[in-house]
Amino acid sequence: MNLTTIFLTGMRFYAYHGCFEEEQKIGTHFIADVTLTYDAEAAVAGDDVEKSVNYQLVYKTIQRVMEEPRHLIETVADHIVREIKRDFPQVQKVTVKLCKLNPPLDGKTEYVAVQMEG
């Protein structure tokens, strides 16, 4: 077995997630970090991209989820985990950290974030 971890780090999206009506209309910036683990033995042995996890397609999956407005960033992170595992069944573990920049709080905060594993 050749467990391999792929890191997709600092992906930036503009999306409309949030509980407040203004967040759903105006939107804000998000940063997503995703790691996924899979057995790369067959891909490495044959130097075969078809047997690996294509991280360009993983990005497209994340992008698709980010385009669907949700109230909670926890829900967004959960959908990212579920969609990656559905689209790439060879993936054994997914970790998502999703940061919402400039959240509507009563003070200055760079971001709020959630992290989810599945």
C-alpha positions in Angstrom: 0.0 0.0 0.0 1.2 3.5 -0.9 -0.9 6.0 1.1 -0.6 9.4 -0.5 -2.0 12.7 0.6 -2.9 15.4 -1.9 -3.1 19.0 -0.6 -5.2 21.7 -2.4 -4.3 24.8 -0.4 -5.5 28.4 -0.5 -8.3 27.9 -3.0 -10.2 31.2 -3.2 -13.9 31.5 -4.0 -16.5 34.3 -3.9 -19.7 32.8 -2.6 -23.1 33.6 -1.0 -23.0 31.4 2.2 -24.4 32.9 5.4 -27.4 33.2 7.7 -27.9 36.9 7.1 -29.8 38.2 4.1 -27.0 40.6 3.2 -24.5 37.7 3.0 -26.8 35.9 0.6 -27.1 38.9 -1.6 -23.7 40.5 -1.4 -21.5 37.5 -0.8 -18.0 37.4 0.5 -14.6 35.7 0.0 -13.8 32.2 1.2 -10.6 30.2 1.3 -10.7 26.4 1.3 -7.9 24.0 2.1 -8.6 20.4 1.3 -6.4 17.3 1.9 -7.3 13.9 0.7 -5.7 10.5 1.2 -5.8 7.5 -1.1 -3.7 4.5 -2.0 -1.6 5.6 -5.0 0.2 2.3 -5.4 -1.4 1.4 -8.8 -1.0 5.0 -10.1 2.7 5.1 -9.1 3.5 1.7 -10.4 2.2 2.5 -13.9 2.9 6.2 -13.8 -0.8 6.3 -14.7 -2.9 9.5 -14.2 -6.1 7.5 -14.8 -5.4 5.5 -11.6 -4.6 8.6 -9.5 -6.9 11.2 -8.1 -7.0 14.0 -10.6 -6.8 17.2 -8.5 -8.0 19.3 -11.3 -11.3 17.4 -11.2 -11.3 17.6 -7.4 -11.0 21.4 -7.7 -14.0 21.4 -10.0 -16.0 19.4 -7.5 -15.2 21.9 -4.7 -16.0 24.8 -7.0 -19.4 23.3 -7.8 -20.2 22.9 -4.1 -19.1 26.5 -3.4 -21.5 27.8 -6.0 -24.5 26.4 -4.1 -25.5 29.0 -1.4 -25.9 27.5 2.1 -26.7 29.1 5.5 -23.9 27.4 7.4 -20.2 27.0 6.4 -20.4 23.7 8.3 -22.9 22.5 5.7 -20.7 23.6 2.9 -17.7 21.8 4.3 -19.8 18.6 4.8 -21.0 18.8 1.2 -17.4 19.1 0.0 -16.4 16.0 1.9 -19.4 14.0 0.7 -19.0 15.1 -3.0 -15.3 14.3 -3.1 -15.9 10.9 -1.6 -18.7 10.3 -4.1 -16.8 11.5 -7.1 -13.5 9.8 -6.1 -14.4 6.5 -4.4 -10.7 5.6 -4.1 -10.3 8.5 -1.6 -10.1 7.1 2.0 -10.1 10.4 3.9 -10.9 14.0 3.2 -10.2 17.0 5.5 -11.7 20.4 4.6 -10.9 23.7 6.3 -13.2 26.4 5.1 -12.5 30.1 6.0 -15.1 32.8 5.7 -13.2 36.2 5.3 -14.5 39.3 7.0 -17.4 37.7 8.8 -20.2 40.0 10.0 -19.2 40.3 13.6 -19.3 43.2 15.9 -15.5 43.5 15.8 -12.6 43.1 13.3 -11.9 39.5 12.5 -9.8 38.2 9.6 -11.9 35.1 9.2 -13.9 32.4 10.9 -13.3 28.8 9.9 -14.6 25.2 10.3 -12.7 22.0 9.7 -14.4 18.7 8.9 -13.1 15.2 8.2 -14.7 12.3 6.6 
